[in-house]
């Protein structure tokens, strides 16, 4: 899978319009090469590093296809659903959650990235667009984008090709993840396979293991 990068985006932390809470969701395209370190784009900042940023969630990728789905659903906010509009660091056209698997390794420029987990949509989406229900729609349809960890630091720029170079033998796509997350009961062996998927963040692996434990303790009969 070879997908050109439309743009890289970075931003600073500032107040969310309306309530003043700090946010890094407003980002601008980066001109020319951007340096990408272990914790993401060197020029980028995150307001709440419990849920965004850090080595396990260093780079956020949100495809243009998801913007189009949101624009079709929320017509009054449609003008804002463009590349960079969801606070992403990478924008592309040609790959979505159905194409991308946990643990996938990509190269772009001199950088090597690994898909670590889906993004968890939060209140900032509704706040940014001043419309309740967008976050819920994103979660319901599993179109939140995904995070990478940086395996090899370096530089990249818009127009560079994001190239898939390695995939797990028995992969879980991000769409599979969202399907499992919504299902009331899932076979334990499927959940265990997900927990053991190479590349999954430790935090998400712990969530899966907790669900396995709960299902075992609450098994019918």
C-alpha positions as CSV (number, residue, x, y, z in Angstrom):
1,X,0.0,0.0,0.0
2,X,1.6,3.3,-1.2
3,X,-0.3,6.4,-0.2
4,X,1.0,10.0,-0.7
5,X,0.8,12.3,2.2
6,X,-1.4,15.3,1.5
7,X,0.0,17.3,4.3
8,X,1.6,17.2,7.8
9,X,0.0,19.3,10.5
10,X,1.3,20.7,13.8
11,X,0.1,23.2,16.3
12,X,0.5,24.8,19.7
13,X,-1.8,24.6,22.8
14,X,-4.4,27.3,23.0
15,X,-7.8,27.9,24.5
16,X,-10.9,26.2,23.1
17,X,-13.3,28.9,21.8
18,X,-16.3,29.2,24.1
19,X,-15.0,27.6,27.3
20,X,-11.3,28.4,27.3
21,X,-10.1,24.9,28.1
22,X,-6.6,24.1,26.7
23,X,-6.5,22.2,23.4
24,X,-4.0,21.3,20.7
25,X,-6.7,20.4,18.1
26,X,-6.1,23.5,16.0
27,X,-3.2,22.7,13.7
28,X,-1.7,24.2,10.5
29,X,0.0,22.5,7.6
30,X,3.8,22.4,7.8
31,X,5.7,23.8,4.9
32,X,8.7,21.8,3.8
33,X,10.4,19.0,5.7
34,X,9.2,18.2,9.2
35,X,11.3,16.6,11.8
36,X,9.6,13.6,13.5
37,X,11.0,12.4,16.9
38,X,10.0,9.7,19.3
39,X,7.1,11.8,20.6
40,X,5.9,13.0,17.2
41,X,6.3,16.1,15.1
42,X,8.9,18.3,16.7
43,X,6.8,21.4,16.0
44,X,3.6,19.9,17.5
45,X,2.1,20.1,21.0
46,X,-0.7,18.4,22.9
47,X,-2.8,19.8,25.7
48,X,-3.7,16.5,27.5
49,X,-0.9,14.0,27.2
50,X,-2.8,11.4,29.1
51,X,-4.8,10.8,25.9
52,X,-2.8,12.3,23.1
53,X,0.9,12.4,22.5
54,X,3.8,10.6,24.1
55,X,5.8,7.7,22.6
56,X,2.8,5.3,22.2
57,X,0.5,7.9,20.5
58,X,3.1,10.1,18.9
59,X,1.5,10.8,15.5
60,X,-2.2,11.0,14.7
61,X,-3.4,10.1,11.2
62,X,-6.9,10.9,10.0
63,X,-7.9,10.1,6.4
64,X,-9.7,12.6,4.1
65,X,-12.3,9.9,3.5
66,X,-13.5,10.3,7.1
67,X,-13.8,14.0,6.7
68,X,-16.1,13.5,3.7
69,X,-18.3,11.1,5.7
70,X,-18.6,13.7,8.5
71,X,-19.3,16.5,6.0
72,X,-22.1,14.5,4.5
73,X,-23.6,13.9,7.9
74,X,-23.1,17.4,9.5
75,X,-23.8,19.8,6.6
76,X,-23.7,22.9,8.8
77,X,-20.1,22.1,9.8
78,X,-19.1,20.6,6.5
79,X,-16.7,23.5,5.6
80,X,-14.5,22.5,8.6
81,X,-14.1,18.8,7.6
82,X,-11.0,19.3,5.6
83,X,-7.4,18.0,5.9
84,X,-6.2,19.0,9.4
85,X,-9.7,19.7,10.7
86,X,-9.7,17.0,13.3
87,X,-6.3,17.9,14.7
88,X,-4.5,15.2,12.9
89,X,-0.8,15.2,12.1
90,X,-1.0,13.3,8.8
91,X,-3.7,13.6,6.1
92,X,-4.0,11.1,3.3
93,X,-6.5,9.9,0.7
94,X,-6.5,6.2,-0.1
95,X,-6.4,4.4,3.2
96,X,-9.0,4.0,6.0
97,X,-9.6,2.0,9.1
98,X,-10.6,-1.0,6.9
99,X,-7.2,-1.0,5.3
100,X,-5.0,-0.4,8.3
101,X,-4.1,-3.0,10.9
102,X,-2.7,-2.8,14.4
103,X,1.1,-3.3,14.3
104,X,1.4,-2.2,10.6
105,X,4.8,-0.6,9.9
106,X,5.1,2.2,7.4
107,X,7.9,4.3,6.1
108,X,7.6,7.9,5.0
109,X,10.6,10.0,4.1
110,X,13.3,8.7,6.5
111,X,10.8,7.9,9.2
112,X,9.5,4.5,10.3
113,X,6.1,4.4,11.9
114,X,4.0,1.6,13.6
115,X,0.2,1.7,14.0
116,X,-0.3,1.4,17.8
117,X,-4.0,1.9,18.4
118,X,-7.2,3.7,17.2
119,X,-7.8,7.2,18.4
120,X,-10.4,7.6,21.1
121,X,-12.7,10.5,20.1
122,X,-13.2,13.0,22.9
123,X,-15.2,16.1,23.8
124,X,-12.9,18.4,21.9
125,X,-14.4,17.4,18.6
126,X,-17.9,18.6,19.6
127,X,-16.4,21.7,21.2
128,X,-14.3,22.6,18.2
129,X,-17.3,22.3,15.7
130,X,-19.8,23.7,18.2
131,X,-22.1,20.7,17.5
132,X,-23.1,17.9,19.9
133,X,-23.2,14.4,18.4
134,X,-20.1,14.5,16.2
135,X,-17.9,12.6,18.7
136,X,-20.7,10.0,19.1
137,X,-21.0,9.6,15.3
138,X,-17.2,9.2,15.0
139,X,-17.2,6.5,17.7
140,X,-20.3,4.7,16.4
141,X,-18.9,4.4,12.9
142,X,-15.2,3.8,14.0
143,X,-13.8,6.7,12.0
144,X,-11.5,8.3,14.6
145,X,-8.2,7.8,12.8
146,X,-5.3,6.1,14.4
147,X,-2.0,6.6,16.2
148,X,1.6,5.7,15.4
149,X,4.6,5.1,17.5
150,X,7.9,6.2,15.9
151,X,10.3,3.4,15.4
152,X,12.8,5.4,13.5
153,X,13.1,9.2,13.8
154,X,13.8,11.4,10.8
155,X,12.1,13.8,8.4
156,X,9.3,13.8,5.9
157,X,7.2,16.3,3.9
158,X,4.0,16.6,2.1
159,X,4.1,14.5,-1.1
160,X,6.2,11.7,0.4
161,X,4.7,8.3,0.1
162,X,3.5,6.4,3.1
163,X,4.5,2.8,2.3
164,X,3.4,-0.3,4.1
165,X,6.5,-2.4,4.7
166,X,5.4,-5.0,7.4
167,X,2.2,-6.5,8.7
168,X,1.4,-9.1,11.3
169,X,0.7,-12.6,10.1
170,X,-2.7,-12.7,11.7
171,X,-3.7,-9.0,11.7
172,X,-6.5,-7.1,13.2
173,X,-7.7,-4.2,11.2
174,X,-8.9,-1.0,13.0
175,X,-12.4,-1.7,11.6
176,X,-12.2,-5.1,13.3
177,X,-11.2,-3.3,16.6
178,X,-14.2,-1.1,16.5
179,X,-16.6,-4.0,15.7
180,X,-15.2,-5.9,18.6
181,X,-15.5,-2.9,20.9
182,X,-19.2,-2.5,20.2
183,X,-20.1,-6.2,20.4
184,X,-21.7,-7.2,23.8
185,X,-19.9,-10.6,23.8
186,X,-16.9,-11.7,21.9
187,X,-15.2,-15.2,21.9
188,X,-12.4,-15.2,24.4
189,X,-9.9,-16.6,21.9
190,X,-10.6,-13.7,19.6
191,X,-10.0,-11.2,22.4
192,X,-6.9,-13.0,23.5
193,X,-5.6,-12.9,19.9
194,X,-6.2,-9.1,19.9
195,X,-4.5,-8.7,23.2
196,X,-1.5,-10.6,21.9
197,X,-1.3,-8.6,18.6
198,X,2.3,-7.3,18.2
199,X,2.3,-3.5,18.2
200,X,-0.8,-2.8,20.3
201,X,-0.2,-0.2,23.0
202,X,0.2,-1.6,26.6
203,X,-2.8,0.6,27.7
204,X,-5.1,-0.9,25.1
205,X,-3.8,-4.4,25.7
206,X,-4.7,-4.0,29.4
207,X,-8.2,-2.9,28.4
208,X,-8.7,-6.1,26.4
209,X,-7.3,-8.2,29.2
210,X,-9.7,-6.6,31.6
211,X,-12.6,-7.3,29.3
212,X,-11.5,-11.0,29.0
213,X,-11.4,-11.2,32.8
214,X,-14.9,-9.7,33.1
215,X,-16.4,-12.0,30.5
216,X,-14.9,-15.0,32.2
217,X,-16.3,-14.0,35.6
218,X,-19.7,-13.2,34.1
219,X,-20.1,-16.2,31.8
220,X,-23.6,-17.5,31.5
221,X,-24.3,-20.6,33.6
